Amino acid sequence: MVVLRLLGSWFLIAAMIAIVFDGTKSMGNPDHWVITSFADHWRNLHPGSFEALMIATESGLHPLVWDPLLLGIMALPGWLFTGGIGVLLFYLGRKRTRMNIYSN
């Protein structure tokens, strides 16, 4: 469970980096807020792996899995996508309390 909380904290750190990235891009243009999708962040950081995932998904599963499903999920803002995964990992890795149930 410690591993899930560690991974969750890394994803939350990535979410903070993504929101700071969007915030600094927005400082240059005060008229509107810049929101970068997770897919755009991934394409900018490592385009080869993004294309490899696209090819593997379209050839291994089905082309419809890639275009409406995965691209729709990755169209979320980068901070929301990574933050959501981080919160989910924290929830899955939480310390569960043992509950004593007594019956008469």
DONUFI-238066 format. One record per atom (N, C-alpha, C, O): residue number from 1; residue in one letter; atom name; z, y, x. Coordinates in nm, 4 decimals. Atoms other than C-alpha are relative to their C-alpha. Layout:
BEGIN
{atom NUM,"A","CA",{Z,Y,X}}
...
This chain:
BEGIN
{atom 1,"M","N",{0.0000,-0.1200,0.0807}}
{atom 1,"M","CA",{0.0000,0.0000,0.0000}}
{atom 1,"M","C",{0.0000,0.1266,0.0851}}
{atom 1,"M","O",{-0.0453,0.2322,0.0409}}
{atom 2,"V","N",{0.0004,-0.1150,-0.0893}}
{atom 2,"V","CA",{0.0499,0.2302,0.2949}}
{atom 2,"V","C",{-0.1435,0.0374,0.0365}}
{atom 2,"V","O",{-0.1754,0.1550,0.0539}}
{atom 3,"V","N",{0.1401,-0.0254,-0.0360}}
{atom 3,"V","CA",{-0.3194,0.1919,0.3787}}
{atom 3,"V","C",{-0.0691,0.0808,-0.1096}}
{atom 3,"V","O",{-0.1469,0.1716,-0.0800}}
{atom 4,"L","N",{0.0621,-0.0751,0.1088}}
{atom 4,"L","CA",{-0.4227,0.3155,0.0342}}
{atom 4,"L","C",{0.0476,0.1447,-0.0025}}
{atom 4,"L","O",{-0.0312,0.2356,-0.0285}}
{atom 5,"R","N",{-0.0503,-0.1378,-0.0037}}
{atom 5,"R","CA",{-0.1964,0.6200,0.0623}}
{atom 5,"R","C",{-0.0576,0.0753,0.1193}}
{atom 5,"R","O",{-0.0833,0.1953,0.1094}}
{atom 6,"L","N",{0.0608,-0.0644,-0.1170}}
{atom 6,"L","CA",{-0.3355,0.6920,0.4105}}
{atom 6,"L","C",{-0.1449,0.0378,-0.0292}}
{atom 6,"L","O",{-0.1881,0.1488,0.0017}}
{atom 7,"L","N",{0.1383,-0.0318,0.0369}}
{atom 7,"L","CA",{-0.6935,0.6690,0.2849}}
{atom 7,"L","C",{-0.0051,0.1113,-0.1040}}
{atom 7,"L","O",{-0.0931,0.1973,-0.0993}}
{atom 8,"G","N",{-0.0061,-0.1055,0.1006}}
{atom 8,"G","CA",{-0.5985,0.8842,-0.0131}}
{atom 8,"G","C",{0.0252,0.1357,0.0622}}
{atom 8,"G","O",{-0.0330,0.2355,0.0198}}
{atom 9,"S","N",{-0.0256,-0.1287,-0.0660}}
{atom 9,"S","CA",{-0.4606,1.1532,0.2164}}
{atom 9,"S","C",{-0.1225,0.0461,0.0776}}
{atom 9,"S","O",{-0.1486,0.1662,0.0840}}
{atom 10,"W","N",{0.1228,-0.0400,-0.0688}}
{atom 10,"W","CA",{-0.7819,1.1477,0.4217}}
{atom 10,"W","C",{-0.1024,0.0558,-0.0991}}
{atom 10,"W","O",{-0.1697,0.1548,-0.0703}}
{atom 11,"F","N",{0.0929,-0.0510,0.1005}}
{atom 11,"F","CA",{-0.9886,1.1913,0.1066}}
{atom 11,"F","C",{0.0443,0.1362,-0.0522}}
{atom 11,"F","O",{-0.0397,0.2223,-0.0786}}
{atom 12,"L","N",{-0.0478,-0.1309,0.0452}}
{atom 12,"L","CA",{-0.7654,1.4793,-0.0062}}
{atom 12,"L","C",{-0.0220,0.1070,0.1066}}
{atom 12,"L","O",{-0.0495,0.2225,0.0740}}
{atom 13,"I","N",{0.0317,-0.0950,-0.1079}}
{atom 13,"I","CA",{-0.8073,1.6437,0.3344}}
{atom 13,"I","C",{-0.1484,0.0349,-0.0040}}
{atom 13,"I","O",{-0.1857,0.1508,0.0141}}
{atom 14,"A","N",{0.1440,-0.0265,0.0115}}
{atom 14,"A","CA",{-1.1848,1.6044,0.2952}}
{atom 14,"A","C",{-0.0287,0.0905,-0.1192}}
{atom 14,"A","O",{-0.1187,0.1743,-0.1125}}
{atom 15,"A","N",{0.0180,-0.0869,0.1167}}
{atom 15,"A","CA",{-1.1565,1.7663,-0.0498}}
{atom 15,"A","C",{0.0384,0.1434,0.0342}}
{atom 15,"A","O",{-0.0292,0.2373,-0.0078}}
{atom 16,"M","N",{-0.0386,-0.1356,-0.0401}}
{atom 16,"M","CA",{-0.9717,2.0628,0.1003}}
{atom 16,"M","C",{-0.1046,0.0621,0.0915}}
{atom 16,"M","O",{-0.1341,0.1810,0.0804}}
{atom 17,"I","N",{0.1053,-0.0515,-0.0879}}
{atom 17,"I","CA",{-1.2373,2.0972,0.3692}}
{atom 17,"I","C",{-0.1216,0.0401,-0.0825}}
{atom 17,"I","O",{-0.1834,0.1430,-0.0554}}
{atom 18,"A","N",{0.1165,-0.0306,0.0839}}
{atom 18,"A","CA",{-1.5103,2.0879,0.1028}}
{atom 18,"A","C",{0.0215,0.1273,-0.0810}}
{atom 18,"A","O",{-0.0715,0.2065,-0.0966}}
{atom 19,"I","N",{-0.0229,-0.1211,0.0791}}
{atom 19,"I","CA",{-1.3451,2.3574,-0.1091}}
{atom 19,"I","C",{0.0067,0.1232,0.0892}}
{atom 19,"I","O",{-0.0322,0.2320,0.0468}}
{atom 20,"V","N",{0.0020,-0.1126,-0.0941}}
{atom 20,"V","CA",{-1.2916,2.5779,0.1968}}
{atom 20,"V","C",{-0.1441,0.0309,0.0399}}
{atom 20,"V","O",{-0.1806,0.1474,0.0564}}
{atom 21,"F","N",{0.1418,-0.0194,-0.0313}}
{atom 21,"F","CA",{-1.6593,2.5242,0.2835}}
{atom 21,"F","C",{-0.0685,0.0799,-0.1104}}
{atom 21,"F","O",{-0.1425,0.1744,-0.0831}}
{atom 22,"D","N",{0.0592,-0.0735,0.1126}}
{atom 22,"D","CA",{-1.7618,2.6388,-0.0645}}
{atom 22,"D","C",{0.0557,0.1418,-0.0087}}
{atom 22,"D","O",{-0.0178,0.2355,-0.0399}}
{atom 23,"G","N",{-0.0610,-0.1328,0.0066}}
{atom 23,"G","CA",{-1.5163,2.9294,-0.0525}}
{atom 23,"G","C",{-0.0542,0.0939,0.1055}}
{atom 23,"G","O",{-0.0763,0.2117,0.0776}}
{atom 24,"T","N",{0.0533,-0.0877,-0.1050}}
{atom 24,"T","CA",{-1.6457,3.0611,0.2789}}
{atom 24,"T","C",{-0.1457,0.0357,-0.0260}}
{atom 24,"T","O",{-0.1898,0.1448,0.0101}}
{atom 25,"K","N",{0.1375,-0.0347,0.0368}}
{atom 25,"K","CA",{-2.0045,3.0409,0.1539}}
{atom 25,"K","C",{-0.0011,0.1029,-0.1121}}
{atom 25,"K","O",{-0.0927,0.1846,-0.1213}}
{atom 26,"S","N",{-0.0073,-0.0951,0.1107}}
{atom 26,"S","CA",{-1.8960,3.2348,-0.1543}}
{atom 26,"S","C",{0.0447,0.1380,0.0448}}
{atom 26,"S","O",{0.0170,0.2364,-0.0237}}
{atom 27,"M","N",{-0.0449,-0.1312,-0.0488}}
{atom 27,"M","CA",{-1.7383,3.5137,0.0522}}
{atom 27,"M","C",{-0.1174,0.0895,0.0355}}
{atom 27,"M","O",{-0.1087,0.2116,0.0224}}
{atom 28,"G","N",{0.1168,-0.0791,-0.0356}}
{atom 28,"G","CA",{-2.0802,3.6237,0.1675}}
{atom 28,"G","C",{-0.0705,0.0578,-0.1205}}
{atom 28,"G","O",{-0.1380,0.1602,-0.1097}}
{atom 29,"N","N",{0.0647,-0.0461,0.1224}}
{atom 29,"N","CA",{-2.2010,3.6643,-0.1886}}
{atom 29,"N","C",{0.1069,0.0105,-0.1082}}
{atom 29,"N","O",{0.1389,-0.0897,-0.1722}}
{atom 30,"P","N",{-0.1108,-0.0124,0.0951}}
{atom 30,"P","CA",{-1.9280,3.8048,-0.4136}}
{atom 30,"P","C",{-0.0420,-0.0094,-0.1468}}
{atom 30,"P","O",{0.0442,-0.0092,-0.2346}}
{atom 31,"D","N",{0.0446,0.0041,0.1390}}
{atom 31,"D","CA",{-2.1445,3.7832,-0.7282}}
{atom 31,"D","C",{0.0209,-0.1360,-0.0662}}
{atom 31,"D","O",{0.0442,-0.1430,-0.1869}}
{atom 32,"H","N",{-0.0173,0.1322,0.0606}}
{atom 32,"H","CA",{-2.1143,3.4075,-0.7775}}
{atom 32,"H","C",{0.0665,-0.0958,0.0978}}
{atom 32,"H","O",{0.0657,-0.0752,0.2191}}
{atom 33,"W","N",{-0.0700,0.1028,-0.0758}}
{atom 33,"W","CA",{-1.9201,3.1038,-0.6609}}
{atom 33,"W","C",{-0.1002,-0.1077,0.0411}}
{atom 33,"W","O",{-0.1758,-0.1567,-0.0428}}
{atom 34,"V","N",{0.0906,0.1035,-0.0498}}
{atom 34,"V","CA",{-2.1124,2.8560,-0.4437}}
{atom 34,"V","C",{0.0696,-0.1352,-0.0132}}
{atom 34,"V","O",{0.1806,-0.1543,0.0365}}
{atom 35,"I","N",{-0.0534,0.1351,0.0153}}
{atom 35,"I","CA",{-2.0555,2.4929,-0.5392}}
{atom 35,"I","C",{-0.1010,-0.0964,0.0605}}
{atom 35,"I","O",{-0.2167,-0.1012,0.0187}}
{atom 36,"T","N",{0.0855,0.0965,-0.0678}}
{atom 36,"T","CA",{-2.1971,2.2234,-0.3123}}
{atom 36,"T","C",{0.0350,-0.1392,-0.0500}}
{atom 36,"T","O",{0.1520,-0.1773,-0.0518}}
{atom 37,"S","N",{-0.0255,0.1343,0.0517}}
{atom 37,"S","CA",{-2.2375,1.8743,-0.4546}}
{atom 37,"S","C",{0.0340,-0.0953,0.1145}}
{atom 37,"S","O",{0.0071,-0.0678,0.2314}}
{atom 38,"F","N",{-0.0333,0.1014,-0.1000}}
{atom 38,"F","CA",{-2.1106,1.5653,-0.2776}}
{atom 38,"F","C",{-0.1260,-0.0530,0.0675}}
{atom 38,"F","O",{-0.1264,-0.0786,0.1879}}
{atom 39,"A","N",{0.1256,0.0496,-0.0570}}
{atom 39,"A","CA",{-2.4692,1.4464,-0.2308}}
{atom 39,"A","C",{-0.0553,0.0976,0.1039}}
{atom 39,"A","O",{-0.1076,0.0547,0.2068}}
{atom 40,"D","N",{0.0477,-0.0983,-0.0982}}
{atom 40,"D","CA",{-2.5616,1.7727,-0.0542}}
{atom 40,"D","C",{0.0842,-0.0036,0.1277}}
{atom 40,"D","O",{0.0307,0.0063,0.2381}}
{atom 41,"H","N",{-0.0855,0.0127,-0.1187}}
{atom 41,"H","CA",{-2.2602,1.7423,0.1766}}
{atom 41,"H","C",{-0.0398,-0.1231,0.0811}}
{atom 41,"H","O",{-0.0501,-0.1172,0.2036}}
{atom 42,"W","N",{0.0348,0.1235,-0.0685}}
{atom 42,"W","CA",{-2.3570,1.3838,0.2562}}
{atom 42,"W","C",{-0.1353,0.0122,0.0691}}
{atom 42,"W","O",{-0.1514,-0.0328,0.1825}}
{atom 43,"R","N",{0.1317,-0.0179,-0.0615}}
{atom 43,"R","CA",{-2.7220,1.4748,0.3186}}
{atom 43,"R","C",{0.0070,0.0902,0.1227}}
{atom 43,"R","O",{-0.0655,0.0681,0.2197}}
{atom 44,"N","N",{-0.0128,-0.0892,-0.1154}}
{atom 44,"N","CA",{-2.6163,1.7548,0.5537}}
{atom 44,"N","C",{0.0721,-0.0667,0.1157}}
{atom 44,"N","O",{0.0375,-0.0427,0.2314}}
{atom 45,"L","N",{-0.0785,0.0625,-0.1067}}
{atom 45,"L","CA",{-2.3667,1.5428,0.7480}}
{atom 45,"L","C",{-0.0716,-0.1184,0.0638}}
{atom 45,"L","O",{-0.0741,-0.1300,0.1863}}
{atom 46,"H","N",{0.0651,0.1195,-0.0547}}
{atom 46,"H","CA",{-2.5619,1.2163,0.7847}}
{atom 46,"H","C",{-0.1125,-0.0442,-0.0927}}
{atom 46,"H","O",{-0.0925,-0.1319,-0.1768}}
{atom 47,"P","N",{0.1087,0.0306,0.0934}}
{atom 47,"P","CA",{-2.9022,1.2019,0.6133}}
{atom 47,"P","C",{-0.0506,-0.1439,0.0095}}
{atom 47,"P","O",{-0.1014,-0.1976,-0.0889}}
{atom 48,"G","N",{0.0487,0.1376,-0.0150}}
{atom 48,"G","CA",{-2.9887,0.8576,0.7539}}
{atom 48,"G","C",{0.0745,-0.0985,-0.0875}}
{atom 48,"G","O",{0.0133,-0.1876,-0.1463}}
{atom 49,"S","N",{-0.0775,0.0932,0.0816}}
{atom 49,"S","CA",{-2.7046,0.6804,0.5752}}
{atom 49,"S","C",{-0.0225,0.0252,-0.1486}}
{atom 49,"S","O",{-0.0174,-0.0681,-0.2287}}
{atom 50,"F","N",{0.0304,-0.0303,0.1401}}
{atom 50,"F","CA",{-2.7821,0.8603,0.2493}}
{atom 50,"F","C",{-0.1296,-0.0675,-0.0418}}
{atom 50,"F","O",{-0.1367,-0.1284,-0.1485}}
{atom 51,"E","N",{0.1282,0.0640,0.0299}}
{atom 51,"E","CA",{-3.1428,0.7397,0.2620}}
{atom 51,"E","C",{0.0131,-0.1516,0.0027}}
{atom 51,"E","O",{-0.0501,-0.2204,-0.0774}}
{atom 52,"A","N",{-0.0193,0.1453,-0.0066}}
{atom 52,"A","CA",{-3.0287,0.3896,0.3630}}
{atom 52,"A","C",{0.0679,-0.0513,-0.1262}}
{atom 52,"A","O",{0.0321,-0.1580,-0.1761}}
{atom 53,"L","N",{-0.0650,0.0403,0.1242}}
{atom 53,"L","CA",{-2.7982,0.3722,0.0598}}
{atom 53,"L","C",{-0.0982,0.0054,-0.1165}}
{atom 53,"L","O",{-0.0964,-0.0813,-0.2039}}
{atom 54,"M","N",{0.1001,-0.0104,0.1060}}
{atom 54,"M","CA",{-3.0817,0.4893,-0.1637}}
{atom 54,"M","C",{-0.0942,-0.1199,0.0029}}
{atom 54,"M","O",{-0.1207,-0.1805,-0.1010}}
{atom 55,"I","N",{0.0933,0.1127,-0.0120}}
{atom 55,"I","CA",{-3.3196,0.2223,-0.0312}}
{atom 55,"I","C",{0.0688,-0.1312,-0.0356}}
{atom 55,"I","O",{0.0117,-0.2145,-0.1061}}
{atom 56,"A","N",{-0.0727,0.1238,0.0284}}
{atom 56,"A","CA",{-3.0555,-0.0513,-0.0465}}
{atom 56,"A","C",{0.0314,-0.0142,-0.1480}}
{atom 56,"A","O",{0.0243,-0.1243,-0.2026}}
{atom 57,"T","N",{-0.0326,0.0058,0.1425}}
{atom 57,"T","CA",{-2.9571,0.0382,-0.4023}}
{atom 57,"T","C",{-0.1243,-0.0257,-0.0834}}
{atom 57,"T","O",{-0.1217,-0.1069,-0.1759}}
{atom 58,"E","N",{0.1223,0.0172,0.0787}}
{atom 58,"E","CA",{-3.3117,0.0637,-0.5323}}
{atom 58,"E","C",{-0.0625,-0.1369,0.0203}}
{atom 58,"E","O",{-0.1173,-0.1937,-0.0742}}
{atom 59,"S","N",{0.0618,0.1307,-0.0234}}
{atom 59,"S","CA",{-3.4292,-0.2585,-0.3674}}
{atom 59,"S","C",{0.0949,-0.1151,-0.0331}}
{atom 59,"S","O",{0.0504,-0.2203,-0.0789}}
{atom 60,"G","N",{-0.0942,0.1090,0.0238}}
{atom 60,"G","CA",{-3.1101,-0.4640,-0.4015}}
{atom 60,"G","C",{0.0457,-0.0113,-0.1435}}
{atom 60,"G","O",{0.0607,-0.1224,-0.1942}}
{atom 61,"L","N",{-0.0497,0.0043,0.1376}}
{atom 61,"L","CA",{-2.9922,-0.3685,-0.7492}}
{atom 61,"L","C",{-0.1118,0.0332,-0.0981}}
{atom 61,"L","O",{-0.1819,-0.0554,-0.1470}}
{atom 62,"H","N",{0.1055,-0.0455,0.0916}}
{atom 62,"H","CA",{-3.2246,-0.1624,-0.9663}}
{atom 62,"H","C",{-0.0184,0.1492,0.0227}}
{atom 62,"H","O",{0.0793,0.2182,0.0516}}
{atom 63,"P","N",{0.0188,-0.1441,-0.0207}}
{atom 63,"P","CA",{-3.3835,0.1833,-0.9351}}
{atom 63,"P","C",{0.0788,0.0873,-0.0967}}
{atom 63,"P","O",{0.1134,0.2005,-0.0629}}
{atom 64,"L","N",{-0.0764,-0.0794,0.0960}}
{atom 64,"L","CA",{-3.1993,0.2997,-1.2470}}
{atom 64,"L","C",{0.1469,0.0151,0.0408}}
{atom 64,"L","O",{0.2142,0.1086,-0.0025}}
{atom 65,"V","N",{-0.1380,-0.0134,-0.0478}}
{atom 65,"V","CA",{-2.8657,0.2375,-1.0762}}
{atom 65,"V","C",{0.0100,0.1204,0.0926}}
{atom 65,"V","O",{0.1104,0.1917,0.0924}}
{atom 66,"W","N",{-0.0054,-0.1110,-0.0952}}
{atom 66,"W","CA",{-2.9540,0.4910,-0.8099}}
{atom 66,"W","C",{-0.0170,0.1346,-0.0691}}
{atom 66,"W","O",{0.0669,0.2238,-0.0565}}
{atom 67,"D","N",{0.0330,-0.1347,0.0476}}
{atom 67,"D","CA",{-3.1165,0.7735,-1.0014}}
{atom 67,"D","C",{0.0940,0.0521,-0.1078}}
{atom 67,"D","O",{0.1574,0.1545,-0.0824}}
{atom 68,"P","N",{-0.0910,-0.0673,0.0932}}
{atom 68,"P","CA",{-2.9166,0.8349,-1.3163}}
{atom 68,"P","C",{0.1475,-0.0249,0.0302}}
{atom 68,"P","O",{0.2300,0.0640,0.0093}}
{atom 69,"L","N",{-0.1421,0.0322,-0.0134}}
{atom 69,"L","CA",{-2.5923,0.6587,-1.2239}}
{atom 69,"L","C",{0.0614,0.0592,0.1263}}
{atom 69,"L","O",{0.1467,0.1475,0.1175}}
{atom 70,"L","N",{-0.0621,-0.0461,-0.1248}}
{atom 70,"L","CA",{-2.5106,0.7172,-0.8560}}
{atom 70,"L","C",{-0.0293,0.1465,0.0298}}
{atom 70,"L","O",{0.0597,0.2192,0.0738}}
{atom 71,"L","N",{0.0300,-0.1411,-0.0247}}
{atom 71,"L","CA",{-2.6920,1.0488,-0.8244}}
{atom 71,"L","C",{0.0728,0.0904,-0.0981}}
{atom 71,"L","O",{0.1088,0.2031,-0.0640}}
{atom 72,"G","N",{-0.0772,-0.0782,0.0961}}
{atom 72,"G","CA",{-2.5200,1.1690,-1.1402}}
{atom 72,"G","C",{0.1449,0.0159,0.0420}}
{atom 72,"G","O",{0.2035,0.1229,0.0254}}
{atom 73,"I","N",{-0.1383,-0.0073,-0.0481}}
{atom 73,"I","CA",{-2.1788,1.0857,-0.9955}}
{atom 73,"I","C",{0.0074,0.0880,0.1244}}
{atom 73,"I","O",{0.0998,0.1680,0.1391}}
{atom 74,"M","N",{-0.0027,-0.0783,-0.1236}}
{atom 74,"M","CA",{-2.2667,1.2368,-0.6576}}
{atom 74,"M","C",{-0.0427,0.1447,-0.0211}}
{atom 74,"M","O",{-0.0370,0.2241,0.0727}}
{atom 75,"A","N",{0.0321,-0.1398,0.0300}}
{atom 75,"A","CA",{-2.3840,1.5573,-0.8289}}
{atom 75,"A","C",{0.1256,0.0820,-0.0272}}
{atom 75,"A","O",{0.1186,0.2044,-0.0384}}
{atom 76,"L","N",{-0.1262,-0.0725,0.0158}}
{atom 76,"L","CA",{-2.0174,1.6451,-0.8825}}
{atom 76,"L","C",{0.0260,0.0850,0.1241}}
{atom 76,"L","O",{-0.0248,0.0542,0.2319}}
{atom 77,"P","N",{-0.0366,-0.0773,-0.1196}}
{atom 77,"P","CA",{-1.8771,1.9126,-0.6530}}
{atom 77,"P","C",{0.0694,-0.0899,0.1020}}
{atom 77,"P","O",{0.1427,-0.1817,0.0652}}
{atom 78,"G","N",{-0.0550,0.0838,-0.1058}}
{atom 78,"G","CA",{-1.7761,1.7656,-0.3188}}
{atom 78,"G","C",{0.1510,-0.0066,-0.0026}}
{atom 78,"G","O",{0.2092,-0.1123,0.0216}}
{atom 79,"W","N",{-0.1461,-0.0007,0.0027}}
{atom 79,"W","CA",{-1.4138,1.8735,-0.3536}}
{atom 79,"W","C",{0.0529,-0.0800,-0.1179}}
{atom 79,"W","O",{0.1593,-0.1410,-0.1072}}
{atom 80,"L","N",{-0.0445,0.0760,0.1169}}
{atom 80,"L","CA",{-1.3876,1.7161,-0.7005}}
{atom 80,"L","C",{-0.0199,-0.1494,0.0223}}
{atom 80,"L","O",{0.0662,-0.2295,-0.0141}}
{atom 81,"F","N",{0.0300,0.1407,-0.0253}}
{atom 81,"F","CA",{-1.5491,1.3882,-0.5942}}
{atom 81,"F","C",{0.1006,-0.0599,0.0974}}
{atom 81,"F","O",{0.1629,-0.1620,0.0682}}
{atom 82,"T","N",{-0.0917,0.0554,-0.0998}}
{atom 82,"T","CA",{-1.3409,1.3370,-0.2806}}
{atom 82,"T","C",{0.1457,0.0140,-0.0432}}
{atom 82,"T","O",{0.2275,-0.0732,-0.0138}}
{atom 83,"G","N",{-0.1364,-0.0157,0.0501}}
{atom 83,"G","CA",{-1.0258,1.4745,-0.4428}}
{atom 83,"G","C",{0.0339,-0.1029,-0.1056}}
{atom 83,"G","O",{0.1458,-0.1540,-0.1090}}
{atom 84,"G","N",{-0.0219,0.1034,0.1013}}
{atom 84,"G","CA",{-1.0657,1.2372,-0.7363}}
{atom 84,"G","C",{0.0223,-0.1370,0.0606}}
{atom 84,"G","O",{0.1085,-0.2123,0.0153}}
{atom 85,"I","N",{-0.0197,0.1277,-0.0683}}
{atom 85,"I","CA",{-1.1015,0.9399,-0.5048}}
{atom 85,"I","C",{0.1354,-0.0017,0.0702}}
{atom 85,"I","O",{0.2043,-0.1038,0.0699}}
{atom 86,"G","N",{-0.1295,-0.0070,-0.0676}}
{atom 86,"G","CA",{-0.7981,1.0578,-0.3069}}
{atom 86,"G","C",{0.1167,-0.0185,-0.0960}}
{atom 86,"G","O",{0.2118,-0.0902,-0.0650}}
{atom 87,"V","N",{-0.1066,0.0151,0.0996}}
{atom 87,"V","CA",{-0.5813,1.0881,-0.6182}}
{atom 87,"V","C",{0.0039,-0.1434,-0.0521}}
{atom 87,"V","O",{0.1119,-0.1989,-0.0723}}
{atom 88,"L","N",{0.0051,0.1382,0.0457}}
{atom 88,"L","CA",{-0.6996,0.7461,-0.7380}}
{atom 88,"L","C",{0.0612,-0.0944,0.1032}}
{atom 88,"L","O",{0.1355,-0.1858,0.0674}}
{atom 89,"L","N",{-0.0576,0.0850,-0.1042}}
{atom 89,"L","CA",{-0.6118,0.5884,-0.4024}}
{atom 89,"L","C",{0.1509,0.0191,0.0111}}
{atom 89,"L","O",{0.2238,-0.0774,0.0337}}
{atom 90,"F","N",{-0.1439,-0.0239,0.0006}}
{atom 90,"F","CA",{-0.2697,0.7539,-0.4076}}
{atom 90,"F","C",{0.0666,-0.0724,-0.1168}}
{atom 90,"F","O",{0.1744,-0.1298,-0.1017}}
{atom 91,"Y","N",{-0.0566,0.0666,0.1166}}
{atom 91,"Y","CA",{-0.2109,0.6180,-0.7565}}
{atom 91,"Y","C",{0.0052,-0.1511,0.0199}}
{atom 91,"Y","O",{0.1047,-0.2152,-0.0139}}
{atom 92,"L","N",{0.0018,0.1442,-0.0238}}
{atom 92,"L","CA",{-0.3150,0.2659,-0.6576}}
{atom 92,"L","C",{0.0972,-0.0416,0.1089}}
{atom 92,"L","O",{0.1456,-0.1548,0.1078}}
{atom 93,"G","N",{-0.0904,0.0324,-0.1093}}
{atom 93,"G","CA",{-0.0979,0.2797,-0.3465}}
{atom 93,"G","C",{0.1424,0.0462,-0.0199}}
{atom 93,"G","O",{0.2217,0.0444,0.0742}}
{atom 94,"R","N",{-0.1344,-0.0527,0.0244}}
{atom 94,"R","CA",{0.2131,0.4204,-0.5122}}
{atom 94,"R","C",{0.1043,-0.1102,0.0131}}
{atom 94,"R","O",{0.0739,-0.2289,0.0010}}
{atom 95,"K","N",{-0.1113,0.0936,-0.0064}}
{atom 95,"K","CA",{0.5514,0.2584,-0.4679}}
{atom 95,"K","C",{0.0461,-0.0274,-0.1432}}
{atom 95,"K","O",{0.0864,0.0631,-0.2162}}
{atom 96,"R","N",{-0.0401,0.0365,0.1355}}
{atom 96,"R","CA",{0.6305,0.0707,-0.7829}}
{atom 96,"R","C",{0.1485,-0.0322,-0.0027}}
{atom 96,"R","O",{0.2013,-0.0972,0.0875}}
{atom 97,"T","N",{-0.1427,0.0282,0.0141}}
{atom 97,"T","CA",{0.9872,0.0565,-0.9037}}
{atom 97,"T","C",{0.0176,-0.1288,-0.0790}}
{atom 97,"T","O",{-0.0516,-0.1541,-0.1777}}
{atom 98,"R","N",{-0.0279,0.1255,0.0687}}
{atom 98,"R","CA",{1.1252,-0.2766,-1.0057}}
{atom 98,"R","C",{0.0885,0.0284,-0.1205}}
{atom 98,"R","O",{0.1887,0.0993,-0.1112}}
{atom 99,"M","N",{-0.0715,-0.0252,0.1236}}
{atom 99,"M","CA",{1.2460,-0.2791,-1.3611}}
{atom 99,"M","C",{0.0733,-0.1279,-0.0412}}
{atom 99,"M","O",{0.0124,-0.2341,-0.0544}}
{atom 100,"N","N",{-0.0784,0.1138,0.0469}}
{atom 100,"N","CA",{1.5267,-0.5092,-1.4688}}
{atom 100,"N","C",{0.0036,0.0011,-0.1516}}
{atom 100,"N","O",{0.0420,0.1003,-0.2135}}
{atom 101,"I","N",{0.0015,0.0121,0.1449}}
{atom 101,"I","CA",{1.4889,-0.6300,-1.8235}}
{atom 101,"I","C",{0.1040,-0.1035,-0.0394}}
{atom 101,"I","O",{0.0996,-0.2182,0.0052}}
{atom 102,"Y","N",{-0.1064,0.0878,0.0457}}
{atom 102,"Y","CA",{1.7919,-0.7797,-1.9918}}
{atom 102,"Y","C",{-0.0240,-0.0319,-0.1471}}
{atom 102,"Y","O",{-0.0590,0.0549,-0.2270}}
{atom 103,"S","N",{0.0101,0.0379,0.1399}}
{atom 103,"S","CA",{1.7773,-0.9743,-2.3110}}
{atom 103,"S","C",{0.1293,-0.0693,-0.0417}}
{atom 103,"S","O",{0.1904,-0.1413,0.0373}}
{atom 104,"N","N",{-0.1248,0.0608,0.0495}}
{atom 104,"N","CA",{2.0716,-1.0827,-2.5243}}
{atom 104,"N","C",{-0.0280,-0.1218,-0.0813}}
{atom 104,"N","O",{0.0648,-0.1857,-0.1308}}
